[in-house]
Amino acid sequence: MRFGKRRFIPFGSADGFNRRSFLAPIIAFSLVCTPFATIAAANRRAVSARTRGQDSGGTPVAGDRYFEFHSGFWINLHLFLLEEAITHMGGRKIGREAEFTHDSAISATLSGTDKTAWDAAVAYYQENLIGLDVVTSDRMRIIKNTLENFENENSLRLSNLDPRLVHLLDDAAPVYRAHWWTYHDNANRTWITSAVALADQDGNALSQDMAQAYETPWPVNPVRVDVVAYANDSGAFTTLLPTRITVSSLDPANQKLTAEEVLFHEGSHALVEKIGNEMISDFAGQRKKAPPDLLHAILYFTAGYFVKQIHSDYIPYAEGNGLWEQPSWKGFRDAIAKDWLPHLQGQSTAGEAISAVVRDVLAARAKEKQ
């Protein structure tokens, strides 16, 4: 979820903005690279495949009507190596999670064959993968989905991934198991237990609210959620074709009720084809391109609003993490509150609300340029 050359870069700054303060959109792939209709068709095929047991590999830790939760060894190893590679390149610190787990310090203590295997894997990630976006890159999406599907396997030899990557991951696996996996897996499972309880409690209301807001049914089958120690800059992301969620269990911003908002926010990426097309069309009618962050901001606003309707003392994620103050989101909050909120309250259609948001965002930006 980054801009520019699709590489991992630091987002902290001296004024105290944390790594969440400058998010690129989770939905960049759907907005920029693939027509929404193509995504919808592919997701329908994925649902069909899933009913035949072809879509989701491995064994869920838990699940309910809305989500299927996994704590897979290989995907956890992959994303932790990605964090290690970024850290060693000086791109960013591992994140606020490191304040609690000190995982990066452990790698510095490795020696002998453990150090050789681990350093080789980190070097591969530095040379080949850290320049690729975990959301928009087809290569990263294929690696991620394959590793998730192989979560019950002891080796990746039959995975059809790059043979060098397979060799390095197989060699790094014993090191990860010895030094990190038990802690990560336990943290993942603890997070899942809490998240399942929340989804069971509020899922019926939230899924119906989301479906009504986006005028699109919630997915027929549970959405796969891979819970990992480290996800990305934002603590969670969603990939499409098929729709799968990845979320960090260690990130402090993903805890308690926020976990519920994160899950339903991420799940709602499967519902945005209609409003995404309407937004693009409305901007195109004004000979403008849709700001890629705008649809993402609407998703944050919507999920946070509905969780707060159930839990009145809840502080929505975007508000609690300073997202509305981002330069790239300037003017979004006022337009969304003025035009989209009435839709969430049943006073307008999604199309009417999106058109009004587009109009007010364009007006605000034109005024800013005067």
PLY file of the C-alpha trace (Angstrom):
ply
format ascii 1.0
element vertex 370
property float x
property float y
property float z
element edge 369
property int vertex1
property int vertex2
end_header
0.00 0.00 0.00
2.54 2.50 -1.14
2.88 5.16 -3.81
5.57 5.82 -6.37
7.71 2.88 -7.42
5.77 0.33 -5.38
8.52 -0.18 -2.87
8.54 -0.24 0.90
9.53 3.13 2.31
9.49 4.65 5.81
6.44 6.64 6.82
7.49 7.97 10.21
8.46 11.60 10.55
9.87 13.97 13.08
6.48 15.53 13.80
5.24 12.28 15.31
3.22 10.96 12.36
3.39 7.17 12.60
3.80 4.66 9.78
0.04 4.75 9.20
0.00 8.45 8.45
0.49 8.12 4.70
-1.37 5.09 3.35
-1.60 4.14 -0.28
-4.94 2.49 -1.01
-5.52 -1.19 -0.43
-7.77 -1.05 -3.42
-5.19 0.38 -5.83
-5.15 -2.87 -7.79
-8.85 -2.80 -8.39
-8.94 0.91 -9.22
-5.86 1.21 -11.37
-4.93 -2.15 -12.82
-8.13 -4.14 -13.29
-11.67 -3.13 -14.27
-14.15 -3.69 -11.44
-16.23 -5.96 -13.70
-13.21 -8.22 -14.20
-12.67 -8.44 -10.45
-16.32 -9.24 -9.85
-16.25 -12.04 -12.42
-13.04 -13.48 -10.99
-14.43 -13.37 -7.47
-17.54 -15.22 -8.63
-15.30 -17.90 -10.12
-13.31 -18.01 -6.88
-16.50 -18.54 -4.86
-17.48 -21.38 -7.18
-14.04 -22.93 -6.83
-14.16 -22.53 -3.07
-17.33 -24.59 -2.82
-15.38 -27.38 -4.54
-12.57 -27.03 -2.02
-10.13 -25.50 -4.54
-9.77 -21.96 -3.27
-8.52 -22.14 0.29
-5.75 -24.50 1.30
-4.66 -25.45 4.79
-6.56 -25.89 8.01
-8.42 -22.96 9.60
-7.75 -22.18 13.25
-11.34 -20.98 13.59
-14.14 -19.55 11.54
-17.69 -18.34 11.41
-20.24 -17.24 8.84
-18.11 -14.25 7.82
-14.43 -15.19 8.09
-12.14 -18.21 7.99
-9.07 -17.61 10.17
-5.65 -19.15 9.51
-2.26 -18.94 11.22
-0.04 -20.37 8.51
3.65 -21.07 8.98
4.85 -20.20 5.48
3.01 -16.91 5.05
4.22 -15.79 8.49
7.80 -16.68 7.53
7.46 -14.88 4.18
6.15 -11.62 5.61
8.62 -11.64 8.49
11.50 -12.08 6.04
10.09 -9.18 4.07
10.18 -7.03 7.22
13.70 -8.19 7.98
14.81 -7.31 4.45
13.31 -3.83 4.65
14.81 -3.23 8.08
18.29 -4.31 7.02
18.08 -2.02 3.98
17.30 0.88 6.31
13.88 1.38 4.76
12.02 1.37 8.03
12.15 -0.14 11.46
10.11 -3.27 11.83
7.43 -1.12 13.40
5.70 -0.58 16.69
5.43 -4.37 17.06
9.17 -4.49 17.69
8.66 -2.52 20.90
6.91 -5.58 22.27
8.56 -8.61 20.67
12.12 -7.47 19.90
12.05 -9.91 16.99
14.62 -7.96 15.02
17.10 -8.26 17.87
16.91 -12.06 17.75
18.17 -12.20 14.18
21.29 -10.33 15.28
22.14 -13.19 17.66
22.06 -15.95 15.04
25.27 -17.84 14.32
26.58 -20.79 12.32
24.26 -22.50 9.84
21.23 -20.65 11.23
22.82 -17.30 10.38
23.89 -18.51 6.93
20.40 -19.72 6.01
18.64 -16.68 7.43
20.98 -14.14 5.88
20.65 -15.82 2.47
16.87 -15.61 2.62
16.94 -11.97 3.72
19.35 -11.16 0.89
17.00 -12.76 -1.66
14.12 -10.63 -0.41
16.27 -7.51 -0.59
17.33 -8.27 -4.16
14.02 -9.50 -5.55
10.93 -8.68 -3.49
11.06 -5.46 -1.44
10.48 -3.38 -4.56
7.14 -5.13 -5.18
3.87 -4.05 -3.58
2.18 -6.77 -1.57
-1.24 -5.68 -2.88
-0.76 -4.71 -6.51
2.06 -7.01 -7.61
0.86 -10.18 -9.32
4.08 -11.91 -8.30
3.62 -11.06 -4.63
-0.02 -12.06 -4.73
0.84 -15.45 -6.27
3.59 -16.04 -3.69
1.24 -15.08 -0.87
-1.68 -17.23 -2.00
0.59 -20.21 -2.69
2.24 -20.01 0.73
-1.17 -19.75 2.37
-2.39 -22.82 0.51
0.74 -24.76 1.53
0.42 -23.97 5.23
0.12 -27.66 6.21
3.14 -28.75 4.17
6.63 -29.31 5.56
8.30 -28.24 2.32
7.53 -25.99 -0.62
9.14 -28.28 -3.22
5.81 -28.91 -4.96
4.68 -25.29 -4.88
5.79 -24.27 -8.42
7.28 -21.08 -7.00
10.70 -19.79 -8.03
13.05 -22.74 -7.20
15.58 -20.42 -5.58
12.90 -18.90 -3.34
11.66 -22.39 -2.46
15.17 -23.53 -1.55
15.82 -20.47 0.61
12.47 -20.69 2.41
12.93 -24.40 3.07
16.37 -23.65 4.53
15.09 -20.71 6.59
12.10 -22.65 7.94
13.97 -24.48 10.76
15.53 -21.19 11.87
12.14 -19.49 12.02
10.61 -22.44 13.90
13.42 -22.42 16.46
13.50 -18.71 17.21
10.18 -17.03 16.35
7.33 -19.26 15.22
6.00 -20.39 18.60
5.60 -16.81 19.78
4.09 -15.64 16.51
1.66 -18.54 16.24
0.51 -18.11 19.84
-0.03 -14.38 19.27
-1.98 -15.13 16.09
-4.22 -17.65 17.82
-4.89 -15.34 20.75
-5.89 -12.60 18.31
-8.12 -15.00 16.40
-9.95 -16.07 19.56
-10.82 -12.46 20.33
-11.73 -11.64 16.73
-14.03 -14.64 16.37
-15.91 -13.66 19.51
-16.46 -10.14 18.13
-17.49 -11.38 14.70
-19.93 -13.85 16.23
-21.41 -11.07 18.36
-21.69 -8.30 15.77
-21.16 -9.96 12.41
-24.80 -10.26 11.43
-25.44 -6.55 11.92
-22.16 -5.40 10.39
-22.37 -7.62 7.31
-25.92 -6.42 6.66
-24.91 -2.79 7.18
-21.98 -3.16 4.78
-24.11 -4.88 2.17
-26.71 -2.13 2.38
-24.11 0.64 2.25
-22.45 -0.71 -0.88
-25.67 -2.15 -2.32
-23.83 -5.44 -2.79
-24.38 -8.69 -0.82
-21.76 -9.82 1.66
-19.78 -12.80 0.24
-21.70 -16.09 0.34
-18.71 -17.96 1.77
-16.46 -16.87 4.64
-13.59 -14.63 3.57
-10.18 -16.14 4.27
-8.14 -14.20 6.86
-4.47 -15.02 7.29
-3.34 -13.76 10.67
0.38 -13.01 10.75
2.87 -11.42 13.08
3.76 -8.79 10.48
1.56 -7.67 7.61
2.73 -4.39 6.00
2.97 -0.67 6.77
-0.72 -0.48 7.56
-1.07 -3.59 9.68
-3.54 -5.24 7.29
-4.23 -5.54 3.58
-6.55 -7.29 1.16
-5.70 -8.99 -2.11
-8.23 -9.88 -4.78
-8.74 -12.74 -7.21
-9.74 -14.29 -4.83
-10.49 -11.93 -1.94
-8.17 -12.69 0.99
-7.32 -10.63 4.05
-3.93 -10.49 5.79
-3.82 -8.88 9.24
-1.10 -8.43 11.86
-1.80 -9.89 15.29
1.02 -7.95 16.97
0.16 -4.50 15.71
-1.18 -2.49 18.68
-3.62 -0.67 16.40
-5.36 -3.96 15.49
-6.48 -4.91 18.97
-9.83 -5.13 20.79
-12.75 -3.52 18.96
-10.44 -2.17 16.29
-9.88 -5.77 15.19
-13.56 -5.93 14.33
-13.42 -2.74 12.28
-10.27 -3.92 10.49
-11.91 -7.22 9.53
-15.12 -5.72 8.18
-13.24 -2.87 6.52
-11.00 -5.38 4.74
-13.93 -7.64 3.91
-15.76 -4.73 2.33
-13.18 -4.58 -0.44
-15.18 -7.39 -2.01
-18.25 -5.13 -2.14
-17.02 -1.94 -3.79
-17.35 -2.72 -7.50
-20.55 -0.70 -7.86
-19.53 2.46 -6.05
-16.03 2.26 -7.48
-17.36 2.29 -11.02
-19.74 5.14 -10.17
-16.93 7.17 -8.64
-14.65 6.68 -11.64
-17.50 7.60 -13.99
-18.38 10.74 -12.06
-14.78 11.96 -12.03
-14.37 11.08 -15.71
-17.47 13.16 -16.45
-15.55 16.12 -15.05
-12.42 15.10 -16.98
-10.68 14.23 -13.73
-9.12 11.09 -12.33
-10.52 9.70 -9.10
-8.08 10.25 -6.21
-7.10 6.65 -5.36
-7.33 7.34 -1.63
-10.94 8.56 -1.77
-12.62 5.18 -2.06
-10.36 3.86 0.67
-11.34 6.76 2.91
-15.01 5.92 2.34
-14.33 2.32 3.38
-12.64 3.50 6.58
-15.45 5.92 7.35
-18.13 3.29 6.71
-16.64 0.48 8.78
-15.80 2.83 11.66
-19.27 4.36 11.62
-21.07 1.02 11.80
-18.87 -0.36 14.58
-19.52 2.84 16.54
-23.28 2.37 16.07
-22.94 -0.88 18.03
-20.31 0.30 20.52
-20.98 3.96 21.25
-17.65 4.62 23.01
-15.61 3.26 20.10
-13.11 5.54 18.37
-13.01 4.65 14.65
-9.68 3.59 13.24
-9.22 6.55 10.88
-9.88 8.99 13.69
-7.75 7.20 16.24
-4.77 6.86 13.91
-4.77 10.31 12.35
-5.68 9.21 8.83
-7.95 12.19 8.17
-5.02 14.55 8.66
-3.01 13.00 5.83
-2.27 15.45 2.99
-3.58 12.94 0.45
-6.94 12.80 2.30
-7.40 16.56 2.50
-11.05 17.51 2.17
-12.29 13.93 2.19
-13.73 13.86 5.68
-15.98 16.89 5.22
-17.32 15.61 1.90
-17.88 12.07 3.21
-19.60 13.28 6.38
-21.80 15.66 4.39
-22.74 13.36 1.51
-21.99 9.71 2.32
-23.16 9.68 5.94
-26.78 10.46 4.95
-26.64 7.42 2.66
-25.49 5.25 5.58
-28.52 6.57 7.45
-30.85 5.55 4.63
-31.48 9.00 3.16
-30.02 8.48 -0.34
-28.80 5.83 -2.75
-25.13 4.93 -3.01
-24.99 6.47 -6.48
-26.47 9.75 -5.31
-24.11 9.87 -2.36
-21.02 9.11 -4.46
-21.94 11.80 -7.00
-22.30 14.32 -4.19
-18.96 13.29 -2.66
-17.24 13.67 -6.02
-18.79 17.09 -6.55
-17.76 18.35 -3.12
-14.24 16.93 -3.28
-13.68 18.60 -6.63
-15.09 21.88 -5.32
-12.87 21.75 -2.25
-9.75 21.08 -4.29
-10.60 23.80 -6.79
-11.07 26.27 -3.94
-7.75 25.22 -2.45
-5.98 26.07 -5.72
-7.43 29.60 -5.88
0 1
1 2
2 3
3 4
4 5
5 6
6 7
7 8
8 9
9 10
10 11
11 12
12 13
13 14
14 15
15 16
16 17
17 18
18 19
19 20
20 21
21 22
22 23
23 24
24 25
25 26
26 27
27 28
28 29
29 30
30 31
31 32
32 33
33 34
34 35
35 36
36 37
37 38
38 39
39 40
40 41
41 42
42 43
43 44
44 45
45 46
46 47
47 48
48 49
49 50
50 51
51 52
52 53
53 54
54 55
55 56
56 57
57 58
58 59
59 60
60 61
61 62
62 63
63 64
64 65
65 66
66 67
67 68
68 69
69 70
70 71
71 72
72 73
73 74
74 75
75 76
76 77
77 78
78 79
79 80
80 81
81 82
82 83
83 84
84 85
85 86
86 87
87 88
88 89
89 90
90 91
91 92
92 93
93 94
94 95
95 96
96 97
97 98
98 99
99 100
100 101
101 102
102 103
103 104
104 105
105 106
106 107
107 108
108 109
109 110
110 111
111 112
112 113
113 114
114 115
115 116
116 117
117 118
118 119
119 120
120 121
121 122
122 123
123 124
124 125
125 126
126 127
127 128
128 129
129 130
130 131
131 132
132 133
133 134
134 135
135 136
136 137
137 138
138 139
139 140
140 141
141 142
142 143
143 144
144 145
145 146
146 147
147 148
148 149
149 150
150 151
151 152
152 153
153 154
154 155
155 156
156 157
157 158
158 159
159 160
160 161
161 162
162 163
163 164
164 165
165 166
166 167
167 168
168 169
169 170
170 171
171 172
172 173
173 174
174 175
175 176
176 177
177 178
178 179
179 180
180 181
181 182
182 183
183 184
184 185
185 186
186 187
187 188
188 189
189 190
190 191
191 192
192 193
193 194
194 195
195 196
196 197
197 198
198 199
199 200
200 201
201 202
202 203
203 204
204 205
205 206
206 207
207 208
208 209
209 210
210 211
211 212
212 213
213 214
214 215
215 216
216 217
217 218
218 219
219 220
220 221
221 222
222 223
223 224
224 225
225 226
226 227
227 228
228 229
229 230
230 231
231 232
232 233
233 234
234 235
235 236
236 237
237 238
238 239
239 240
240 241
241 242
242 243
243 244
244 245
245 246
246 247
247 248
248 249
249 250
250 251
251 252
252 253
253 254
254 255
255 256
256 257
257 258
258 259
259 260
260 261
261 262
262 263
263 264
264 265
265 266
266 267
267 268
268 269
269 270
270 271
271 272
272 273
273 274
274 275
275 276
276 277
277 278
278 279
279 280
280 281
281 282
282 283
283 284
284 285
285 286
286 287
287 288
288 289
289 290
290 291
291 292
292 293
293 294
294 295
295 296
296 297
297 298
298 299
299 300
300 301
301 302
302 303
303 304
304 305
305 306
306 307
307 308
308 309
309 310
310 311
311 312
312 313
313 314
314 315
315 316
316 317
317 318
318 319
319 320
320 321
321 322
322 323
323 324
324 325
325 326
326 327
327 328
328 329
329 330
330 331
331 332
332 333
333 334
334 335
335 336
336 337
337 338
338 339
339 340
340 341
341 342
342 343
343 344
344 345
345 346
346 347
347 348
348 349
349 350
350 351
351 352
352 353
353 354
354 355
355 356
356 357
357 358
358 359
359 360
360 361
361 362
362 363
363 364
364 365
365 366
366 367
367 368
368 369
